[in-house]
Amino acid sequence: MPRHESYGQILRSSALMGGAQGINYLIGLLRVKAVALLLGPAGVGVVGLYNAAMNLLGAVTGLGLQRSAVRAIAIAQGQDDPVAVARAIRMLRRLCWATGFLGWMASAALAIPLSRMMFQSDAHAWALALLGSTLLLGAVNGGQLALLRGLRRIGDIARVQVAAAFLNTLATIALYAWLRERGIVPVLLVTAALSLATSWWFVRKVEVSEVAMSWGQAIEEAKPMVTLGIALMASTVLSTLLELYTRSVLNARLGLDAVGLYQAAWSLSGMFAGFVLSAMGTDFYPRLAAVIHDRAAAVREINQQTEIGLLLALPGLLATLALAKWIVWALYSARFLPAADVLVWLVLGVFGRVVSWPLGYVQVALNAGRWYVATEFAFIALQAALVVLLVPHHGLLGAAYAFFACYAAYFFGMQWVAGRLIGFRYSPACWQLILTASAMIACAMLANRILPQWPGLAVGLAIALGGGFWSLRALGHRLGPGHRLIRLASRVPGLARLLGG
């Protein structure tokens, strides 16, 4: 594929998923504001702990199928084998129902110990047992989305996300306005059901060939999914344990208000990078899996994805650094303003995540499960150790410092891993982008932390504006003058010269 077309394909997928994410965020602004006002920091903290517990149980019992199945379906689709695609989809659906019921049973069995660990009482055990039903709904919903990702139906995935966000926002606001804190469990149940209903509506239009499968064929079909899935599950469990552990440490030392503040900053930190990371999982992962055994092609795909992802995410990250306090105040309330300092440090970690995540898909695409588990364990253990060391001395900021430091280490560590597995090296052009973007992020951070409020805001906004123009120019060089985005931008007075036209 020609260079401009390859960059264009990455941009199209990122733009489509980015558009969906952007609409989701706009819809979610109302939801976030309503939840913050109706529940307060403590209520938001309870929601965060419930979600962390369900995420942990779902990760353990889900066997990583929602990610491993994408690879199986994508490979079958790439071979243009409708029978193989149908077998993979049928096996995926069976496994999702089985793991969903397993998750619900585990939630009921572990409700009391989880309640005691997170809340130091049994008061929340019934809620946790009831919320186990969301694991069944979530497993089936995840299987539906894995089907769409494996077939690379990017448009349908975007529509599912937008429709689910709209319906979930309506339900969330209505139930919290009616029930306040008593509505937390009903909201989580209803939104899980609405998400499943939305994905089913779009998946029902996908034509899947009818196939008969014997038990032997079913086992053979399930084996590679489960083998890779277990490795992915182990990583997800470790990540979820870290999430639960971090919030539990904050709750034990600083109280539920601190958990709510951290949850608010965490949600906002990925606002402008979320669409890039979402596009990686939706389009880049199956695309990389298809060429992973062609080392030159795989290295080229990773470099190009890194470049486009960085250029798309950078302006938003710079704007978040400049406007951290105002973003927290606008999307939450004045009670959440202490989260602004946490948000600044989390944004630095998110920058490291955007740059390094394409490398993380190398092990999954290669089905190198042992490598994947080992590297994920090492970096999650590093972040957990940093939380233990830093939270007692720096309070809420300590958790943010740990996140940033971990992803700084992850960036360098994953370069070494990808180099060992496929001989990966960043191209000179990619290195130039990474270093320039890092310098802009560092300057914006210094302006936020060192300068007084209004001069810091002015300098930060100037850096964000400059970063936006720089990113647009760099995109123009990669996409070529014939790309629709570049032609459209060139019509704006002054931008033609900026873009090199």
C-alpha positions, 0 to 999 in steps of 0.5 A: 500500500502506498505511504499516503494511503497507509497513513490515510487508512490509519487516519480514517479509522482514528477519525471515525472512532475519534468522532464517536468518542467525541460525541460520547464525551459531549453526551457524557459531559451532561452525565458526568456533571449530573452525577457529580452534583447529585452524588458528590465525591463520596458517591462517585467514589462508591461508584468507582469501587463498585466498578473496580470490583466488577472489572476485576471479577469480569477480568478473571472469569472472562478468560480474555476472550473479548480480545483473543477472539478478535485475533481469531476472527480477523485471521479467518476474515483475512483468509477470506474463509466464511466457514472459519469466521462462522466457527470462530463467532459461534464458539465465541458466543458459547464461551461468552455465555459460559464465562458470564454466568461464571462471573455472576456466580463468583460475584455472589460467592465473593460479595462479603469478602470484597465488601469487607476489603473495600468498605471495611464492612458487610454493608455493600455485600448484597449490592456486589452480589446483585451487580454480578448480573452485569458480568453476564450482560457485559460478557455477552456484550463484549462478545458482540463487540469482539465480533464487530472488531474482528470483522473490522466493521468500524462504522458499526462499532462507532454507532454502537458506542454513540447509541449506548452513550446516549441511552445510558446518559438518559437512564443515569440522569433519570435514576440518580435524580430520582433515587440519588445514592440509592440509584447507584446499583440500579444505574449500573444494572440498567446501563449494562442492559442498555449496552447489550441491547444496543450492540445486539441491534447492530450485530443482528445485521451481520450475516454469519454462515450456518455451521455445524460443530462437533465437540472435537471441532469446538475444542479445536476452535476454542483452544487458541482463543482460550490459550491467548485469552488466558494470557490476556486475562492475566494481564487484565486481572493484574491491571484491575487489581492495581486499579482496585488496590490504588483506590483501596489505599486512597480510601483507607488513608484519605477517605472516599472523597479522595477516591472520588477525586482520583476517579474524576481526574482519571476519567478526564485524563484520557478524554482527548487520548481515548479516541486514539487508544480506542482506534488502536484496539479497533483497527490497528490490532487486527491490522497488525495481526495480519502482517505480524510475521512480515517484520518489515511490514509490522515495523512500518505499521507500528511506526505509522500508527505511533506517528498518527496517534501522537499527532492526533492526541497531542493538541488535546493533551496540551489543552488539558494541561493548560485548562486543568482547573477549568476543565475540572470545575466545568465538568464536575464542580468546585468541590472537585478542584483538588483533582486538577493537580492530579489530572496534570500528572495523569496527563503526562502518563497518558502521553506515554501511553499513547506513544508506547501502546502500539508496541504493546500489541506486538506480543498479542499479535504474535500470540507470545503469551508468556512475554505478554504476561511477564512484561505486564506483571513487571510494569504493574508491579512497578506501579503498585510499588510506587503507589505504596512508596509515594501515597503515604508521602504525597497523598493523592498526588502520589498515585498520579506520580506512580502512574506517570513514572510507570508509563515512562518506564513502559515506553523504554521497556517495550522498545526493548521487548519489541526489538527482541521479538521483531527487530523493531526500531523507531524510524528517524521521523517517528523519533523526531515527532516523539522528541518534539512532542515531549518537549511541548508537553514538558513546557506546558507542564512547567507553565502549569506548575511554575507560573502564576495562574493567568500567565500560566494559562496564557503560555499554556494555551499558546503552547497548545495552539502551537502544538495544534498547528504543528500537528496539522502540518505534520499530518499534511506532510504524511497524508499528501496534498490530495487528501480531503482533510488537507484540501479542506484545511488549505481553504482556511486563510493562512493555513495553506502556507502552514501546510506547505501549500 
